[in-house]
């Protein structure tokens, strides 16, 4: 967990007020990942957020549980203007 009080790498006297977990999965089955996230027994499912960046993409997609479904809250496809930021 990136926000563990024991392993505080954030510096200073302030600390995050939420739990954050991170991982990198190469060539993962993203449909299965999203399904597993959705099926987890979350204490507060409306607060759980999944950020996914697929291979060769330059942005994350945000997935959240709303009611009885998992919904995406990010662009389906980035616009051409978004790509300008990454060019040199």
Helices and strands as residue ranges (DSSP letters): H 30-39, G 45-47, E 49-52, E 61-66, E 69-72, H 80-84
